[in-house]
Amino acid sequence: MKHNFSPGEVFRLKDSIDYSRGATVSKIVAKNKYGSTTLFSFDEGQNLSEHTAPFDAIAIILDGKCEITIAGKPNSLEEGQMIIMPANVPHAVEALEAFKMMLIMIKSG
């Protein structure tokens, strides 16, 4: 599916990014100096190793199940749930099964 993510366009988030076998896929929805919104799909077993980001990040699970670890504390999430990852705090993502999420990163004041 092709999406330009134009202002005023209506689209279904979880249908706006496809899974890729054995891979993690990302698609930028919007980005500027204040932050970004990105769609991700992770195949089962894919992960993002522990890292930090200079922005607060809101992860909204659109499909499937994952584990997001923040400052060493694991959190299991599934479709319809969200979690906030604070700026500069170590976090990691693990696909418990194939899953999709929208990640909104907002620059801290």
Helices and strands as residue ranges (DSSP letters): G 13-15, E 24-32, E 35-42, E 47-51, E 55-63, E 65-70, E 73-78, E 82-85, E 91-95, E 99-107
